[in-house]
Amino acid sequence: MGRMHADEHTIDTTLVRRLVRGQFPRWADLPVTPLASGGTVNAVYRLGDDLTVRLPLTAGGAGDVAKEQRILSALPGLPVAVPSVEAVGEPAEGYPWPWAVHGWLDGEPAVEGRTAPARDLAEFVRALRTHPADGPPAYRGKPLSAVDAGARRAIDELSRTDEPFDAVAALAVWTESLAAPQWTGPPCWVHSDLMPSNLLLRDGRLAAVLDWATAGLGDPACDLIPAWNLLTAATRPAFRDAVGADDATWARGRGWALAMAVIQLPYYRHTNPVISANARYVLAELGCRTP
């Protein structure tokens, strides 16, 4: 797998060991193991049995370290586990940005199209949505119109690849989603990046939710994306019913799922097989993949 970003910093096990040894000597003797991940912002390493090390790959992700720490401290009492921030490291050893050590959370990442706990997901989304804490604007909590130009460019770009992609169908879904009435309620808490790899399952139940740097206040529609990036046609109705999505919110959620997929696939199709596979799954679920 190639580099995902042109400005990506080179990170390896040796660098992680040096950073940990230099700043957190209490963990210096713990083994460091790279973790396979579909993530696009951080390189992730397991540190011993109980910790992970997360290092931003680019300058654009460097600010997420402090933001995630603030968000996680503001959200106690959710029905699933969230990462604990055990330490924050400083730039050193040629690595230019802050980095973080999180507590390890047991579980297996969810996989699109497999059995997934639709009602557990809905319970989590509703609990987060009604959390009373104040917070920053969410990464995807804004109106869909904010990404209209980018989504249309991506649809055009994808239509010129060899992907089996139905641009006409995609534009129809996008147009319908944009036409849905906008959110008029107060901004509420959303995670805004509920990709399957950010959802940990244990014994068939949702056990933990990872990667909180995108979270904040906004339109709850963006947290409906698991309906299309994880669930199936058979399980989607149970999720919608349990989460209580009206027609307009459901349509905007479908638009967010489409926008994410068409933007991700051209960018990551040769460098991140996990993200690419998920984008293709979304497009198939939305009727935008040709045989």
C-alpha positions in Angstrom: 0.0 0.0 0.0 1.4 3.4 -1.0 1.5 6.7 0.9 -2.0 8.1 1.3 -1.0 11.8 1.3 1.7 13.6 -0.6 2.8 15.5 2.6 2.7 12.4 4.9 5.4 12.1 7.5 7.4 8.9 7.6 6.5 7.0 10.8 7.8 3.6 11.9 8.3 1.4 14.9 11.8 2.8 15.6 10.4 6.4 15.7 7.6 5.4 18.1 10.0 3.6 20.4 12.3 6.6 20.5 9.4 9.0 21.2 8.0 6.8 24.0 11.5 6.2 25.6 12.4 9.9 25.5 9.1 11.3 26.9 7.5 8.5 28.9 10.2 6.3 30.3 7.7 4.4 32.4 6.6 2.7 29.2 10.0 2.4 27.6 10.2 -1.4 27.9 6.8 -2.1 26.5 6.7 -3.7 23.0 5.6 -1.5 20.1 3.5 -3.1 17.4 2.0 -1.4 14.3 -1.7 -1.9 13.9 -3.4 -2.4 10.6 -5.9 0.4 10.2 -8.2 1.9 7.7 -7.6 5.3 9.2 -6.4 8.2 7.1 -5.3 10.8 9.7 -3.1 8.8 12.2 -0.6 6.0 12.3 -1.6 3.8 15.2 0.7 1.4 17.2 -0.1 -0.8 20.1 2.1 -0.2 23.2 2.2 -3.2 25.4 -1.2 -4.7 26.2 -3.1 -1.7 27.5 -2.1 1.3 25.4 -2.0 2.7 21.8 0.1 5.4 20.3 -1.5 7.7 17.8 0.6 9.9 15.6 -0.8 12.4 13.0 0.4 11.6 9.5 0.2 15.2 8.3 0.2 18.8 9.6 -3.6 18.9 9.0 -4.2 16.3 11.7 -1.8 17.8 14.3 -4.5 19.9 15.9 -6.7 16.9 16.4 -4.6 15.7 19.3 -5.7 18.5 21.6 -9.2 18.7 20.2 -9.8 15.1 20.8 -8.5 15.3 24.4 -11.0 18.2 25.1 -13.9 16.4 23.5 -13.4 13.1 25.3 -13.1 14.9 28.7 -16.5 16.5 28.0 -18.5 13.4 27.2 -18.9 11.1 30.2 -21.8 8.7 30.6 -22.1 7.4 27.1 -23.5 3.8 26.7 -20.3 2.5 25.1 -16.6 2.9 25.9 -14.6 5.8 24.4 -10.8 6.1 24.4 -9.0 7.5 27.5 -6.1 9.9 26.8 -3.3 8.6 29.0 -0.6 11.1 27.8 0.2 13.7 25.1 3.6 13.8 23.6 5.6 16.6 22.2 7.5 17.0 18.9 10.8 15.2 19.1 13.2 12.8 17.2 12.4 14.6 13.9 8.7 14.1 14.3 7.1 17.6 14.1 3.7 17.4 15.8 2.0 16.5 19.1 1.0 12.8 19.5 -1.1 10.9 22.0 -1.1 7.7 24.0 -4.6 6.3 24.5 -5.9 3.4 26.6 -6.5 0.1 24.7 -10.1 -0.9 24.0 -10.9 -4.5 23.4 -13.1 -5.4 20.4 -13.1 -6.1 16.7 -13.8 -3.3 14.1 -17.1 -3.6 12.5 -17.2 -4.6 8.8 -19.7 -3.4 6.2 -22.4 -5.9 5.2 -21.9 -8.2 8.2 -24.3 -8.6 11.1 -24.1 -5.4 13.1 -26.1 -4.2 16.2 -28.4 -1.6 14.6 -30.2 -0.9 17.8 -27.0 -0.5 19.8 -25.8 2.0 17.2 -29.1 3.9 17.4 -28.9 3.9 21.2 -25.4 5.4 21.0 -26.4 8.1 18.5 -29.4 9.1 20.5 -27.4 9.3 23.8 -24.7 11.4 22.1 -27.3 13.6 20.5 -28.9 14.5 23.8 -25.7 15.0 25.8 -25.9 18.4 27.5 -22.2 19.4 27.2 -21.2 22.4 25.2 -18.7 21.7 22.3 -17.1 22.9 19.1 -18.8 22.8 15.7 -18.7 19.2 14.3 -16.6 18.5 11.2 -19.7 17.3 9.3 -22.4 19.1 11.4 -22.9 21.8 8.8 -25.5 21.9 6.0 -24.9 19.5 3.0 -24.7 22.6 0.7 -21.3 23.3 2.3 -19.9 20.2 0.4 -22.0 20.5 -2.7 -19.1 21.7 -5.0 -16.7 19.1 -3.6 -19.2 16.2 -4.0 -20.0 17.2 -7.6 -16.3 17.4 -8.5 -15.8 14.0 -6.9 -18.7 12.4 -8.8 -17.3 13.8 -12.1 -13.8 12.5 -11.2 -15.1 9.1 -10.3 -17.1 8.9 -13.5 -13.8 9.2 -15.4 -12.2 6.2 -13.7 -12.6 2.5 -14.4 -14.8 2.1 -11.3 -18.3 0.6 -12.1 -20.0 3.8 -11.1 -23.3 5.3 -12.1 -22.8 9.0 -12.0 -26.4 9.7 -13.1 -27.8 7.8 -10.1 -25.3 9.4 -7.8 -26.4 12.9 -8.9 -30.0 12.0 -8.4 -29.4 10.9 -4.8 -27.3 14.0 -4.2 -29.9 16.3 -5.7 -32.7 14.7 -3.6 -30.6 15.0 -0.4 -29.8 18.6 -1.0 -33.5 19.4 -1.5 -34.4 18.0 1.9 -35.4 20.6 4.5 -32.5 21.7 6.6 -32.1 21.1 10.3 -33.9 23.8 12.3 -33.4 22.4 15.8 -30.6 23.4 18.1 -27.2 22.0 17.3 -26.6 18.7 19.0 -23.6 16.4 19.7 -22.6 14.2 16.7 -19.5 12.1 16.2 -19.6 12.8 12.4 -17.2 10.0 11.4 -19.0 6.8 12.2 -17.1 4.6 9.8 -17.1 0.9 10.5 -13.4 0.9 11.6 -14.3 3.4 14.3 -16.9 1.0 15.8 -15.6 -1.8 18.0 -17.8 -4.9 18.5 -17.6 -7.5 21.2 -19.8 -10.5 21.4 -22.0 -9.0 18.6 -22.6 -5.8 20.6 -21.3 -2.3 20.1 -18.6 -2.0 22.7 -16.7 1.2 21.9 -16.5 4.2 19.5 -13.1 5.5 18.4 -11.7 8.7 16.7 -13.4 11.7 18.3 -11.6 14.6 16.7 -14.4 15.2 14.2 -17.1 15.3 17.0 -19.0 18.4 18.1 -22.3 20.2 17.7 -24.3 20.2 14.5 -27.0 18.6 12.4 -27.7 15.0 13.6 -28.0 13.7 10.0 -24.3 13.1 9.7 -24.5 10.4 12.3 -26.9 8.3 10.2 -24.1 7.3 7.8 -23.8 3.8 9.3 -27.2 3.1 7.7 -25.3 2.9 4.4 -21.7 2.4 5.2 -22.2 -0.6 7.6 -25.8 -1.9 7.7 -27.7 -3.8 5.1 -31.1 -3.2 3.5 -32.5 -5.7 6.0 -31.1 -4.0 9.1 -31.4 -0.4 8.0 -35.1 0.0 8.9 -34.5 -1.1 12.5 -31.7 1.5 12.9 -33.9 4.3 11.4 -36.8 3.4 13.7 -34.7 3.2 16.8 -32.8 6.4 16.1 -36.1 8.2 15.3 -35.0 9.8 11.9 -37.7 11.8 10.1 -37.7 11.9 6.3 -35.7 15.0 5.9 -33.0 14.0 8.4 -32.8 10.5 6.7 -32.4 12.1 3.3 -29.6 14.4 4.6 -27.9 11.4 6.2 -28.0 9.6 2.8 -26.4 12.6 1.2 -23.6 12.6 3.8 -23.0 8.9 3.1 -22.8 9.5 -0.7 -20.6 12.6 -0.4 -18.1 10.8 1.8 -18.0 7.8 -0.5 -17.5 9.7 -3.8 -14.8 11.9 -2.2 -13.0 9.1 -0.6 -12.9 6.6 -3.4 -11.0 8.6 -6.1 -8.5 9.7 -3.4 -7.9 6.4 -1.7 -8.6 3.7 -4.3 -5.0 2.8 -4.7 -3.7 3.5 -1.2 -6.3 2.5 1.4 -8.1 -0.7 0.6 -10.3 -0.5 3.8 -11.6 3.0 2.9 -12.0 2.1 -0.8 -13.9 -1.1 0.0 -16.3 0.8 2.3 -16.9 3.6 -0.3 -17.8 0.9 -2.9 -20.1 -0.7 -0.4 -21.9 2.7 0.2 -22.3 3.3 -3.5 -23.7 -0.2 -4.0 -26.2 0.3 -1.1 -27.3 3.7 -2.7 -27.8 2.1 -6.1 -24.8 4.0 -7.6 -22.7 1.0 -8.6 -23.1 -0.6 -12.0 -22.8 -4.4 -12.5 
